[in-house]
């Protein structure tokens, strides 16, 4: 059966039934752009997922430091009144709670700032504790540092 014998294709249109080289090249070019976009989006998504894991681990480290402050010494029965948080470290170093394979530990630093809040009641001290957790993240070929911050108020019972 010849192309000329196909129903609906007759005469000069019979030779135009195939794709031209320009159409094939354009189709390949469009497919390359599409796959490049999908590949780039996949890489960006993996970077963002990794960054989110680091950020959540740093936030957990900041909350851990805040919980240590909650369990600090508040001795209001002592004379003279000593109701300061005396056993709270102001700078601590720890590893982020991330999956580890070999020696790829990620270290973070907690900076605690304890601020006295004046009150009208004599002998009562209120404090604001701010914890800044600084952690590194490798973005392409450079290391970028991010900070998670959490704050809370404390007073003796």
Beta strands, then each sheet from edge to edge (+ up, - down):
strand 1: 91-95
strand 2: 107-117
strand 3: 126-139
strand 4: 142-155
sheet 1: 1+ 2- 3+ 4-
end
